[in-house]
Amino acid sequence: MARIFNVVCPHCKGKFQCDYQDLRHKKIKLLCPYCQTEFDQEESPLIEE
Ligand SMILES: [Zn+2]
């Protein structure tokens, strides 16, 4: 089973899941599925691992 983490969008506060292996602690911008905002995970107000 793939490991995931939850991230909260800094723009719309929507929470969504990302693949941990592919995205966590990487310099890749995350794309919010609700408002289409791209942001660095450091900008997220909440990350649940
Ligand atoms: Zn958003």
PDB file of the backbone (N, CA, C, O) and the ligand in Angstrom, with CONECT records:
HET     ZN  A 101       1
ATOM      1  N   MET A   1       0.839  -1.194   0.000  1.00  0.00           N
ATOM      2  CA  MET A   1       0.000   0.000   0.000  1.00  0.00           C
ATOM      3  C   MET A   1       0.878   1.251   0.000  1.00  0.00           C
ATOM      4  O   MET A   1       1.822   1.349   0.784  1.00  0.00           O
ATOM      5  N   ALA A   2       0.580   2.173  -0.848  1.00  0.00           N
ATOM      6  CA  ALA A   2       1.371   3.389  -0.954  1.00  0.00           C
ATOM      7  C   ALA A   2       1.185   4.259   0.278  1.00  0.00           C
ATOM      8  O   ALA A   2       0.082   4.400   0.806  1.00  0.00           O
ATOM      9  N   ARG A   3       2.274   4.828   0.714  1.00  0.00           N
ATOM     10  CA  ARG A   3       2.196   5.744   1.838  1.00  0.00           C
ATOM     11  C   ARG A   3       1.762   7.120   1.333  1.00  0.00           C
ATOM     12  O   ARG A   3       2.272   7.612   0.326  1.00  0.00           O
ATOM     13  N   ILE A   4       0.833   7.723   2.031  1.00  0.00           N
ATOM     14  CA  ILE A   4       0.352   9.043   1.621  1.00  0.00           C
ATOM     15  C   ILE A   4       0.476  10.025   2.787  1.00  0.00           C
ATOM     16  O   ILE A   4       0.639   9.623   3.939  1.00  0.00           O
ATOM     17  N   PHE A   5       0.399  11.279   2.476  1.00  0.00           N
ATOM     18  CA  PHE A   5       0.271  12.302   3.506  1.00  0.00           C
ATOM     19  C   PHE A   5      -0.809  13.286   3.092  1.00  0.00           C
ATOM     20  O   PHE A   5      -1.065  13.501   1.907  1.00  0.00           O
ATOM     21  N   ASN A   6      -1.439  13.883   4.110  1.00  0.00           N
ATOM     22  CA  ASN A   6      -2.461  14.890   3.842  1.00  0.00           C
ATOM     23  C   ASN A   6      -1.833  16.271   3.883  1.00  0.00           C
ATOM     24  O   ASN A   6      -0.999  16.558   4.742  1.00  0.00           O
ATOM     25  N   VAL A   7      -2.225  17.103   2.975  1.00  0.00           N
ATOM     26  CA  VAL A   7      -1.720  18.468   2.936  1.00  0.00           C
ATOM     27  C   VAL A   7      -2.903  19.427   2.782  1.00  0.00           C
ATOM     28  O   VAL A   7      -3.866  19.144   2.069  1.00  0.00           O
ATOM     29  N   VAL A   8      -2.802  20.567   3.470  1.00  0.00           N
ATOM     30  CA  VAL A   8      -3.852  21.581   3.383  1.00  0.00           C
ATOM     31  C   VAL A   8      -3.379  22.713   2.471  1.00  0.00           C
ATOM     32  O   VAL A   8      -2.279  23.243   2.631  1.00  0.00           O
ATOM     33  N   CYS A   9      -4.212  23.060   1.536  1.00  0.00           N
ATOM     34  CA  CYS A   9      -3.909  24.137   0.598  1.00  0.00           C
ATOM     35  C   CYS A   9      -3.870  25.480   1.333  1.00  0.00           C
ATOM     36  O   CYS A   9      -4.799  25.796   2.076  1.00  0.00           O
ATOM     37  N   PRO A  10      -2.815  26.272   1.139  1.00  0.00           N
ATOM     38  CA  PRO A  10      -2.732  27.569   1.814  1.00  0.00           C
ATOM     39  C   PRO A  10      -3.724  28.591   1.256  1.00  0.00           C
ATOM     40  O   PRO A  10      -3.970  29.627   1.875  1.00  0.00           O
ATOM     41  N   HIS A  11      -4.280  28.301   0.107  1.00  0.00           N
ATOM     42  CA  HIS A  11      -5.194  29.255  -0.531  1.00  0.00           C
ATOM     43  C   HIS A  11      -6.651  28.996  -0.137  1.00  0.00           C
ATOM     44  O   HIS A  11      -7.314  29.887   0.396  1.00  0.00           O
ATOM     45  N   CYS A  12      -7.154  27.781  -0.395  1.00  0.00           N
ATOM     46  CA  CYS A  12      -8.578  27.492  -0.138  1.00  0.00           C
ATOM     47  C   CYS A  12      -8.785  26.635   1.100  1.00  0.00           C
ATOM     48  O   CYS A  12      -9.925  26.350   1.466  1.00  0.00           O
ATOM     49  N   LYS A  13      -7.692  26.214   1.759  1.00  0.00           N
ATOM     50  CA  LYS A  13      -7.745  25.387   2.971  1.00  0.00           C
ATOM     51  C   LYS A  13      -8.317  23.995   2.719  1.00  0.00           C
ATOM     52  O   LYS A  13      -8.676  23.289   3.661  1.00  0.00           O
ATOM     53  N   GLY A  14      -8.402  23.606   1.468  1.00  0.00           N
ATOM     54  CA  GLY A  14      -8.851  22.258   1.153  1.00  0.00           C
ATOM     55  C   GLY A  14      -7.766  21.246   1.487  1.00  0.00           C
ATOM     56  O   GLY A  14      -6.579  21.501   1.282  1.00  0.00           O
ATOM     57  N   LYS A  15      -8.186  20.090   2.005  1.00  0.00           N
ATOM     58  CA  LYS A  15      -7.223  19.041   2.347  1.00  0.00           C
ATOM     59  C   LYS A  15      -7.243  17.957   1.279  1.00  0.00           C
ATOM     60  O   LYS A  15      -8.305  17.509   0.847  1.00  0.00           O
ATOM     61  N   PHE A  16      -6.055  17.547   0.864  1.00  0.00           N
ATOM     62  CA  PHE A  16      -6.002  16.468  -0.124  1.00  0.00           C
ATOM     63  C   PHE A  16      -4.800  15.585   0.149  1.00  0.00           C
ATOM     64  O   PHE A  16      -3.918  15.940   0.930  1.00  0.00           O
ATOM     65  N   GLN A  17      -4.774  14.435  -0.502  1.00  0.00           N
ATOM     66  CA  GLN A  17      -3.736  13.447  -0.261  1.00  0.00           C
ATOM     67  C   GLN A  17      -2.681  13.482  -1.361  1.00  0.00           C
ATOM     68  O   GLN A  17      -2.983  13.683  -2.538  1.00  0.00           O
ATOM     69  N   CYS A  18      -1.424  13.278  -0.935  1.00  0.00           N
ATOM     70  CA  CYS A  18      -0.327  13.177  -1.889  1.00  0.00           C
ATOM     71  C   CYS A  18       0.452  11.898  -1.616  1.00  0.00           C
ATOM     72  O   CYS A  18       0.434  11.365  -0.506  1.00  0.00           O
ATOM     73  N   ASP A  19       1.122  11.426  -2.626  1.00  0.00           N
ATOM     74  CA  ASP A  19       1.948  10.240  -2.474  1.00  0.00           C
ATOM     75  C   ASP A  19       3.244  10.603  -1.755  1.00  0.00           C
ATOM     76  O   ASP A  19       3.997  11.465  -2.207  1.00  0.00           O
ATOM     77  N   TYR A  20       3.490   9.946  -0.650  1.00  0.00           N
ATOM     78  CA  TYR A  20       4.638  10.303   0.193  1.00  0.00           C
ATOM     79  C   TYR A  20       5.961  10.103  -0.530  1.00  0.00           C
ATOM     80  O   TYR A  20       6.811  10.994  -0.528  1.00  0.00           O
ATOM     81  N   GLN A  21       6.139   8.955  -1.140  1.00  0.00           N
ATOM     82  CA  GLN A  21       7.409   8.624  -1.798  1.00  0.00           C
ATOM     83  C   GLN A  21       7.726   9.606  -2.925  1.00  0.00           C
ATOM     84  O   GLN A  21       8.878   9.999  -3.109  1.00  0.00           O
ATOM     85  N   ASP A  22       6.705   9.994  -3.668  1.00  0.00           N
ATOM     86  CA  ASP A  22       6.940  10.858  -4.822  1.00  0.00           C
ATOM     87  C   ASP A  22       7.122  12.320  -4.440  1.00  0.00           C
ATOM     88  O   ASP A  22       7.866  13.048  -5.097  1.00  0.00           O
ATOM     89  N   LEU A  23       6.438  12.757  -3.366  1.00  0.00           N
ATOM     90  CA  LEU A  23       6.317  14.196  -3.156  1.00  0.00           C
ATOM     91  C   LEU A  23       6.863  14.746  -1.847  1.00  0.00           C
ATOM     92  O   LEU A  23       7.284  15.902  -1.801  1.00  0.00           O
ATOM     93  N   ARG A  24       6.867  13.943  -0.773  1.00  0.00           N
ATOM     94  CA  ARG A  24       7.234  14.496   0.523  1.00  0.00           C
ATOM     95  C   ARG A  24       8.723  14.834   0.571  1.00  0.00           C
ATOM     96  O   ARG A  24       9.563  14.044   0.141  1.00  0.00           O
ATOM     97  N   HIS A  25       9.039  16.023   1.102  1.00  0.00           N
ATOM     98  CA  HIS A  25      10.409  16.508   1.250  1.00  0.00           C
ATOM     99  C   HIS A  25      11.113  16.676  -0.098  1.00  0.00           C
ATOM    100  O   HIS A  25      12.340  16.624  -0.180  1.00  0.00           O
ATOM    101  N   LYS A  26      10.335  16.873  -1.128  1.00  0.00           N
ATOM    102  CA  LYS A  26      10.905  17.153  -2.435  1.00  0.00           C
ATOM    103  C   LYS A  26      10.598  18.596  -2.823  1.00  0.00           C
ATOM    104  O   LYS A  26       9.642  19.201  -2.337  1.00  0.00           O
ATOM    105  N   LYS A  27      11.421  19.121  -3.698  1.00  0.00           N
ATOM    106  CA  LYS A  27      11.188  20.491  -4.154  1.00  0.00           C
ATOM    107  C   LYS A  27      10.260  20.480  -5.360  1.00  0.00           C
ATOM    108  O   LYS A  27      10.588  20.984  -6.434  1.00  0.00           O
ATOM    109  N   ILE A  28       9.111  19.899  -5.147  1.00  0.00           N
ATOM    110  CA  ILE A  28       8.119  19.835  -6.207  1.00  0.00           C
ATOM    111  C   ILE A  28       6.887  20.589  -5.733  1.00  0.00           C
ATOM    112  O   ILE A  28       6.426  20.391  -4.609  1.00  0.00           O
ATOM    113  N   LYS A  29       6.364  21.438  -6.574  1.00  0.00           N
ATOM    114  CA  LYS A  29       5.153  22.157  -6.190  1.00  0.00           C
ATOM    115  C   LYS A  29       3.959  21.215  -6.229  1.00  0.00           C
ATOM    116  O   LYS A  29       3.805  20.406  -7.144  1.00  0.00           O
ATOM    117  N   LEU A  30       3.107  21.347  -5.191  1.00  0.00           N
ATOM    118  CA  LEU A  30       1.887  20.557  -5.143  1.00  0.00           C
ATOM    119  C   LEU A  30       0.771  21.334  -5.834  1.00  0.00           C
ATOM    120  O   LEU A  30       0.748  22.565  -5.823  1.00  0.00           O
ATOM    121  N   LEU A  31      -0.150  20.586  -6.434  1.00  0.00           N
ATOM    122  CA  LEU A  31      -1.276  21.225  -7.131  1.00  0.00           C
ATOM    123  C   LEU A  31      -2.564  20.903  -6.394  1.00  0.00           C
ATOM    124  O   LEU A  31      -2.952  19.742  -6.262  1.00  0.00           O
ATOM    125  N   CYS A  32      -3.219  21.953  -5.918  1.00  0.00           N
ATOM    126  CA  CYS A  32      -4.487  21.763  -5.212  1.00  0.00           C
ATOM    127  C   CYS A  32      -5.570  21.321  -6.195  1.00  0.00           C
ATOM    128  O   CYS A  32      -5.769  21.968  -7.223  1.00  0.00           O
ATOM    129  N   PRO A  33      -6.270  20.230  -5.893  1.00  0.00           N
ATOM    130  CA  PRO A  33      -7.317  19.748  -6.794  1.00  0.00           C
ATOM    131  C   PRO A  33      -8.598  20.582  -6.742  1.00  0.00           C
ATOM    132  O   PRO A  33      -9.475  20.446  -7.595  1.00  0.00           O
ATOM    133  N   TYR A  34      -8.689  21.442  -5.734  1.00  0.00           N
ATOM    134  CA  TYR A  34      -9.922  22.240  -5.564  1.00  0.00           C
ATOM    135  C   TYR A  34      -9.832  23.590  -6.265  1.00  0.00           C
ATOM    136  O   TYR A  34     -10.751  23.989  -6.979  1.00  0.00           O
ATOM    137  N   CYS A  35      -8.706  24.298  -6.053  1.00  0.00           N
ATOM    138  CA  CYS A  35      -8.597  25.648  -6.620  1.00  0.00           C
ATOM    139  C   CYS A  35      -7.466  25.769  -7.631  1.00  0.00           C
ATOM    140  O   CYS A  35      -7.225  26.848  -8.172  1.00  0.00           O
ATOM    141  N   GLN A  36      -6.769  24.659  -7.887  1.00  0.00           N
ATOM    142  CA  GLN A  36      -5.711  24.595  -8.905  1.00  0.00           C
ATOM    143  C   GLN A  36      -4.498  25.461  -8.558  1.00  0.00           C
ATOM    144  O   GLN A  36      -3.702  25.786  -9.438  1.00  0.00           O
ATOM    145  N   THR A  37      -4.351  25.833  -7.294  1.00  0.00           N
ATOM    146  CA  THR A  37      -3.181  26.603  -6.885  1.00  0.00           C
ATOM    147  C   THR A  37      -1.963  25.692  -6.762  1.00  0.00           C
ATOM    148  O   THR A  37      -2.050  24.601  -6.199  1.00  0.00           O
ATOM    149  N   GLU A  38      -0.837  26.143  -7.288  1.00  0.00           N
ATOM    150  CA  GLU A  38       0.419  25.433  -7.083  1.00  0.00           C
ATOM    151  C   GLU A  38       1.161  26.073  -5.922  1.00  0.00           C
ATOM    152  O   GLU A  38       1.256  27.298  -5.844  1.00  0.00           O
ATOM    153  N   PHE A  39       1.688  25.251  -5.016  1.00  0.00           N
ATOM    154  CA  PHE A  39       2.399  25.795  -3.865  1.00  0.00           C
ATOM    155  C   PHE A  39       3.446  24.812  -3.379  1.00  0.00           C
ATOM    156  O   PHE A  39       3.351  23.608  -3.615  1.00  0.00           O
ATOM    157  N   ASP A  40       4.464  25.358  -2.684  1.00  0.00           N
ATOM    158  CA  ASP A  40       5.456  24.510  -2.036  1.00  0.00           C
ATOM    159  C   ASP A  40       4.865  23.919  -0.774  1.00  0.00           C
ATOM    160  O   ASP A  40       4.080  24.578  -0.092  1.00  0.00           O
ATOM    161  N   GLN A  41       5.222  22.699  -0.453  1.00  0.00           N
ATOM    162  CA  GLN A  41       4.631  22.089   0.752  1.00  0.00           C
ATOM    163  C   GLN A  41       5.013  22.839   2.025  1.00  0.00           C
ATOM    164  O   GLN A  41       4.304  22.755   3.028  1.00  0.00           O
ATOM    165  N   GLU A  42       6.136  23.578   1.995  1.00  0.00           N
ATOM    166  CA  GLU A  42       6.482  24.405   3.154  1.00  0.00           C
ATOM    167  C   GLU A  42       5.456  25.514   3.389  1.00  0.00           C
ATOM    168  O   GLU A  42       5.357  26.040   4.498  1.00  0.00           O
ATOM    169  N   GLU A  43       4.704  25.866   2.370  1.00  0.00           N
ATOM    170  CA  GLU A  43       3.709  26.924   2.493  1.00  0.00           C
ATOM    171  C   GLU A  43       2.401  26.416   3.093  1.00  0.00           C
ATOM    172  O   GLU A  43       1.546  27.210   3.484  1.00  0.00           O
ATOM    173  N   SER A  44       2.250  25.125   3.164  1.00  0.00           N
ATOM    174  CA  SER A  44       1.000  24.564   3.673  1.00  0.00           C
ATOM    175  C   SER A  44       0.837  24.847   5.159  1.00  0.00           C
ATOM    176  O   SER A  44       1.798  24.708   5.915  1.00  0.00           O
ATOM    177  N   PRO A  45      -0.357  25.242   5.597  1.00  0.00           N
ATOM    178  CA  PRO A  45      -0.592  25.486   7.022  1.00  0.00           C
ATOM    179  C   PRO A  45      -0.661  24.187   7.818  1.00  0.00           C
ATOM    180  O   PRO A  45      -0.511  24.213   9.039  1.00  0.00           O
ATOM    181  N   LEU A  46      -0.881  23.060   7.160  1.00  0.00           N
ATOM    182  CA  LEU A  46      -0.977  21.791   7.882  1.00  0.00           C
ATOM    183  C   LEU A  46      -0.599  20.627   6.990  1.00  0.00           C
ATOM    184  O   LEU A  46      -1.115  20.471   5.883  1.00  0.00           O
ATOM    185  N   ILE A  47       0.319  19.813   7.498  1.00  0.00           N
ATOM    186  CA  ILE A  47       0.661  18.569   6.805  1.00  0.00           C
ATOM    187  C   ILE A  47       0.529  17.436   7.804  1.00  0.00           C
ATOM    188  O   ILE A  47       1.118  17.491   8.884  1.00  0.00           O
ATOM    189  N   GLU A  48      -0.227  16.423   7.464  1.00  0.00           N
ATOM    190  CA  GLU A  48      -0.426  15.259   8.323  1.00  0.00           C
ATOM    191  C   GLU A  48       0.267  14.067   7.686  1.00  0.00           C
ATOM    192  O   GLU A  48      -0.056  13.651   6.573  1.00  0.00           O
ATOM    193  N   GLU A  49       1.242  13.523   8.434  1.00  0.00           N
ATOM    194  CA  GLU A  49       1.964  12.374   7.892  1.00  0.00           C
ATOM    195  C   GLU A  49       1.471  11.085   8.521  1.00  0.00           C
ATOM    196  O   GLU A  49       1.964  10.007   8.187  1.00  0.00           O
TER     197      GLU A  49
HETATM  198 ZN    ZN A 101      -6.734  25.080  -2.904  1.00  0.00          ZN2+
END
